[in-house]
Amino acid sequence: MGKRARPGRTGGSAQAQFDKILATIPARAEFHITMAADSTDEVWDDIDTNLQDGEAWLVYGGYWIVESIDPEIILRINAMEEDITQGYALQVHRNDDSEILLNFNDDDLMFEDRILCAMDLDTNGGRGVVLNFPRFFGERTITFSEKLRVLFRSAADDPSISVATAQIAGCLLYDRITAPSIGQSKLGQIADL
């Protein structure tokens, strides 16, 4: 009869167990986008990936939220009464040369999170709050880009977020992985040719 493991014991050193757990936790690339005076104007932040040749980011997705820049102030997001239909869009691009939102099937578009809402007036004549919780997005993808751009805008101006004291804050979740050299060809390294 074999030995039974005691509860709480998995064998191996504590450091090896810790390293194994740590390897399952993705890294975070944070972004902070200060809002414009009109939320229909696109605002963005660039993320440096600091990739070297032979490296890539395996990106799992990320999350974002609209918040007050001052953590002691709670930002109430509640657009004007007559603005019942609203749309918000956040995109992550594989480059930093686009200052406009891309079509959904554009090759440079890694992720897109859109919120389209048509909400009924509540009993007080106000609209429901739609951006007061973190929004998660993503699917696994790879990028070799040196910079990524995160863009945001709304379909109509939302006065509750069109202030310099509001920001979009969030992060991408990724792992840095080894990848084939960008300069690789059938004849060898391009740099050697």
Sequence and secondary structure as in RCSB ss.txt:
>XXXX:A:sequence
MGKRARPGRTGGSAQAQFDKILATIPARAEFHITMAADSTDEVWDDIDTNLQDGEAWLVYGGYWIVESIDPEIIL
RINAMEEDITQGYALQVHRNDDSEILLNFNDDDLMFEDRILCAMDLDTNGGRGVVLNFPRFFGERTITFSEKLRV
LFRSAADDPSISVATAQIAGCLLYDRITAPSIGQSKLGQIADL
>XXXX:A:secstr
      TT   S HHHHHHHHHTTS EEEEEEEE  SSTTS EEEEEE    TTEEEEEEEEEEEEEESSTTS  
     TT  EEEEEEEEESSS   S   TT TTEEEEEEEEEE    TTS     SSS EEE   EEE  SEEEE
EEEESS  TTT STTEEEEEEEEEEEEE   TTEETTEEGGG 
